[in-house]
Amino acid sequence: MWVVNFSTMATGNLSFGLFVIPMGGDLGMSRSQLGWAITARRMAAGVSSFVVGRLIDRYGPRVLIPVSAAVIGMGLIFLSRADSPWQVIAIFGLLGMTGLAAPQNIMTSVPVAKWFQQKRGMALALAATGLGIGGVFFLPITQLLLDHIGWRSTWVVMAVVFMALSIPLSAVFLRRQPEDMGLEVDGKRPVPARAGATAPSSPATEETSWTVREAFRTATMWKLLLAFALAGLAQGGTSVHRIPYWIENGFDAQIVSFSFAGDAGGAATMALFAGWMADRVSIRVIAVGSFTGLAVAMGLALIGRNEYFLFSSGILFGLSVGASMIVHSYIFAEYYGRTFLGSIRGIVLPVMMVSAAIGAPMVGYIHDGTGSYVSSWWLILSLNVMAALIISTATKPAPLLARVETPVL
C-alpha cells in the first residue's frame, strides 16, 4: 500500500498545480476551468465511492487496485493528447471515478485498517507516508520534465511509471482481510478451542463494529461530516491554486516545486508521528492540530513575500495534511469498527469530495474576478478554523454494546 500511495503522486494529485500555467496557455483554459478539472475528479470520486466502499468490504483491493490503475494510466495517456478544455475535464472525471487517484482514497486505507487494531495508527501511517515521499520524489521531477519535454510527454511518462509501480505488486500481494488467510486482526493466529474449554469472548480483543445505519444515527457522525466538509472545501480551494499563487508572486517555478516537495516531505514525516500518536491520544487532538496548522499555513502565505515564507507555509501545510491523512483513515475505524468500514467511508467520502470539488473552481472564479488570491486565502483560513472548532466537540460515541444492553422503554 505504501508503493501504491507513492505511485498515485504521479497522477497529478499534488503536482497538478505545476501543469496549470503550461496547460492553461496551450489549451486556452482559465483558472476556473482548470479548477473544474479537479472538481470533476473529486465529484466522480464522491459518486463512485459508495460502490467502491462496498466492493472493498466484499472483495478487497487485490482486483480493484490493478483495474483502477490500468484505467488511470490509460486516462493520463489520453490526457496527453487533449486539445480542448472539455476533454481535460472529462478525463479527470474518469480518473476520479476509479476511486484510486482521488485524495483520501479509501482503496489504500480501508484494507490497512481492517488488518490492524492495536497498532492501527502506525500501520495507516506507514502506508500513508507513501503519499508524502511520492510528492517529494515526483514534484521536482515533474517540473524538470515539464521544462525539457513539455506537459504532454510528461503525462505519458507519469502514466507508465504509475502503472509499473502499482499494478504488479497489488495483484500479487494484497488480500482483503486477515480472516481470508486464516488469521485474526493484528496478525494473530487463531487459538484452537480445547474440548470443554470456553472460547474467549471476542469483545475483549475485537472492537465492536457499527452498521452503517447505526453509525449515522449518532450526533458524532454528523459533526464529523460537517467538519470534514468545511475542511474539504478549504483543501479543494488550495489544491490547484497554491503553486500558481507563488509563481505569480515572482518565485521561480523550480524553487516552488522544491518548496512543495518540502510540503510533501512534511506530510510524510507528520503522518508517521500522527500515526504513532493516534494509538496513544485522542484522535480529536490530532484533528484539531491539523486544521489549525492549515489555517496558520494560509496566514503565512498571505503575509509571505520571500522564500522563508514560501518554504515555511509549504512545510507547515504539509505537516498539517500529513496529520489529516491519519485522521481521515483512523477516526471512522476507531469510532465505528472495521467490519463495515468501507461502506461507512463510501458514504462519508462523497461529502468530502463534493465540498473539495466546489473549492477548486470557487477559488478560480474569485481569482478570475479579482485578479488575486487574497480573498480566497482569507476564506480558506476561516474554514479551517471552523472545522477545528467543530471536530473538537466530536467525541467518540457511547459503546454500542452498552447501548444495546440498555433496556428499551
N, C-alpha and C positions, 0 to 999 in steps of 0.2 A: 504493500500500500504506500510505503514511502516512495518507491520508484514511480508508481502511478501518479501520486501527487506531484512529484518532481516534474514528470513529463507534461502535466497539464499546464505548466507555466510556459510551454512552447505554443499554446493555443491562443495567446493574447489576453489571458486573464488579468495580468498586471502590466504587460508590455504594450497593450493596445494604444496607450497614450503616445508611444513613440511613432505609431503609424498615422496619427491624426493629421499632422501637417502634410506629409508627403501624399497620403491617400486623398486628403481633402483637396489638395492642389490639383492632382491629376484627374480626379473624378468630379470636381466641382461640388463637393459636399460641404455644407455648412456645419458648424459645430452642433447645432441641434439635430441635423440628420445623422451625424456620427454618434450622437447620443442615442438616437433611435435605434441604431445598430445594437448597442449594448442593451437597450430596452427590449428589443426583440429576443435577444439571447436569454435574458432573465425572465421575461414573460413566458417564453416557451419552456424554460426550466421549471417555472412555477406550475404551468399547466400539466406538464408530464410527471411532476414529482409524486402526485397521488398514485399513479400507476407504478412508477419506478419504486417507490417505497414498498408497495405490496409485493412486487416482484422480488425485491431483495429479501423480504421476510420469507418468501416461499422458495425461491431458487438460489439465492445468494449471488455473489458478484462474479463467479467464475465464467459464466457465459455473457452476462450483461456488460462487463467492462470491455472485453475484446470486441464485441459487436459495436458498442458505442464508440470505442476508439477508432475502429475502421471507418465508421460514418464520419466522425470528426475529421480524420485525416483526409478523406476524400473531399469533405467540405472546404478545408483550408486550401486544397489544390484548386478547387473551383473558384475560391475567393481570389486567388492569384490571377484569374482570368476575367474578373469582374470589370465591367466598363460603364456601370451606371449605379447611382445610389441605391435604387430599389434592389438590385442584385446583392449588394453588400448586406443590406438589412435582412433580406430573405435568407441568405446563407448563415448569418449569425443566429437567426431564429432556428435553423436546422441544428446548429451546434448546441444551442440551449436545450432543444427537445431531447437530446440524448441523456441529459441529466448528469453527464460526467464533466463537461467543460464549463460548468457554471460555478460561481463562488458558493461556498458552503455546501458543495455537492454531498449527497448522502451515500453515494456508492462507495466512497472510501472511508467513511466514518462509522456508519451503522454496523458493518460487519466487524470492525475492530471492537466496538462497544459490546457486541454480542459474545465475543471471546473472553472478555475480561470484566471482572467486578472489583476485586481487591485493589488492583493497580490500573484501573481503567484510565485514570487521568494521565499517567505516564505512557500507557500504551497508545492512547489517542495522540499524545504529544509527539511521540516518536514518529508516528505516521504523518502528522501534520507538518513536522519540520521539513518534509519533502517539498512543501509549497514554498517555504521561505528560502531554502537552499536552491530550489529551482529558479526563484526570482533572482537570487544573487548570480546564478550561472547564466540565465538566459537574457537578462536585461542588457548588460554590456555587449554581449554577442549579437543580440538583435540590432542594436544601434550600429555596430560595426558592419553587419550585413546590409543594413539599410544604406549606409554610406557607400558601400562598394558594389553591391549587386542590385539595389533597388528594392522597393517594397514587394513587388510581385514575386521575384525569385526568393525573397526571404520567407514568404509564406510557404512556398514549396519545401524549402529546407526544413522549416519547423514542422510541417506535416509529416515528413519522412522520419525525423527524429522522434516525434511523439509516438508514432505507430510502432517504431522499432523498440522503444523502451516499454511501452505499456501492454502491448498485445501478448507477446510470448510469456512473460512472467505471470500475468494474470491467468492465462489459460492453464498453465502448469501447476501453480502453487496455491491458488485461492480456494477456500472452502467456505460454505455458508455459516456454519456454527459448530462448536466442539462436539455437540451430540451426534452430528453426522459421522464423526470419526470414532465413536465410542468413548469420548472424553466428556469431562464436565467443564464448566466455566473455570477460568484461571488455569487450564491445562491439567487439572487433576484427573486421575483415573478412577472410575467408579469402584467402590469397595464392594466385593461380592457379599451378599447377605448370607449369614450363617443360619442354619436351621434353628428355629426358635428364637432367633435374635430379633430385636426390634430395630427396624431401619431408622436411622436418624431423621428427624423432621427436616424437611428442606428449607423452611424459612430461616433456620439458624445459619445457613450458609448461602442461601439463594435469596436475592431480593424479591419483593412482591412486584408482579407486573400488572399494570393497569391496562384495561382495554381502552380502545380509542374513545368510546362513549364515556367511560368513567373519567378519563383524563380531562375531557372537555367540559365536564361538569364542575371542575374546580376553578375558583377565582384566580388561583395562581397561574393557570394556563393562559387566561385572558390578559393578565398583567404581562406575562412573557411575550405574548403576541404583540401587544401594544408597544412594549419597549423595543422589540426586535424590528417592528415595522418602522418606528422612528429612526432607529439606527440604520436600517436598510436604506431608507430614503437619503440619509446623510452619506453613507458609503457609496451608494449608487451615484450620487452627485459628484463625488470626488474621483470615481474610478477612471473616467475618461479625461478629466479636465485638469488634474493636478500637474501633469507633465507639461502640457502646453502653457499653463499659467506661468511656470518658472521660465520656460523658453521665451515667452513673450515679454518677460521682465528682464531680458538681456542675458540670460545664462546660456552657456554653450550646451548644445544638446547632449554631447558625450559626458560632460560633467553632471548634467541632470540624470543621465542613465546610471552613472556611478552612485549618485545620491539615492536613487530608487533601488539600486542593488543593496545599499545600506538599509533601506526600508525593509527589503525582503529578508536581509540578514537579521535585522532586529526582530522580525516576525518569527523566524526560526528559533532564535535564542529565547524569546519570551514564551513561545509555545512549549518548549521543554520545561522552563521554570513554572509556567502556569499549570502544566500537566502534573508536575510534582506537587505543587501547592494544592491542586484540586482534590488530591487524596488526603489532604490534611486540614484544610479550612473550608468554610462555606463557599460554594461556587458563586454566590451572590457578591462576595467581596471582590472576587476576580472580575466579575462582570462590571461592577461599579468602577473599578480601576481602569478597565478597558475603555469604557465610554468617556470617562473623564479625560483619559490620555488623548483620545481622539479630538476632544474639544480643545485641549491645550495645543495640540499639534496644528490645528487650524488657526488658532490665535497666533502662533509663531509664523505661519505663512502670511497672515495679514500684515504683520509688522516687519517681516523679514525683507532685507534689501541686500544681503551679501551671502556668501557661501556658508557662513556659520549658521545662519537661519535656514538655508536650504537643507543642509545635512541634519541639523537639529530637528527640524519639523519632520523630515522624512523618516529619520530613525525612530523618533517618538511615535509617529504614526504607525510604523511597522511593529514596534513593541506592543502597541495597543491592539493592532489587528491580530498579532500572534496570540494574545490573551483571548481575544474574541473568538478565534478559531476553536479554542478549547471549550469556551463557554457554550457555543452552539452545539458542539459534539457531545458534551458531557452532561449538560444540565437536564435534558429531557430523559436521558438514561438514568441519571441519579434520582430524579423526581418520580419517574413513571415506569422504571424497569426496562428490561431488554426484549421481552417476548414480542411485543407489538411496536417496538421502537421504530422500525421502518415505516409502518403505517402512520404512526403519530407524526413523525417528521415529514412524511409525504404530504400531510395536510398542513403542517406548520410552514413548510418551505414556500408554498405559493404566496403566503402573506409577505414573507421577507423578500421574495423575488419581485413581486409586483411593486412593492414600495421602492426597492432598489431600481427597478426598471423606470419608475417615474422620475427618480432623482437625476439620471443622466441627461435626458432631454430638457428637464426643467432648468438645470444649470446652463445648458446650451442656449436655451431661449433667453435666459436672463443675460448671458454674455452677448448674444446677438443683438439684444435690445439696448444694452447699456455700454457695450464695448469693454466691459470689465467683469472680473470675477469677485470683486469685493463684497457686493451684496449677497452673493451666493455663499461665500465663506462665512459670513456672519450668521446666515440662516442655518448652515450646517453645524456650526459651533453650538447654536441654541438647541438644535435637535438632539445632539449628543448629550447635552446637559439634561434635557428632559428624559431621555432614555435611562440615564444613570439614576435619576431620582425614582423613576417608576420601578426599575428592576430591583432597587434596594428594598422594596416592600414585598417582592415576590418570594415569600418564604416557602419552604418545602411543604407540600400538602400533608395532612394528617395520614398516618399509615393506613393503608387500605384495609388490612386485616382488622385493625381496631375499629374501623367504621363498620365493617361487615358484622362483627361480633356484637355491636351495639343493638339492642332490641329496637325494632321499628315500631313506633307508636301510631 
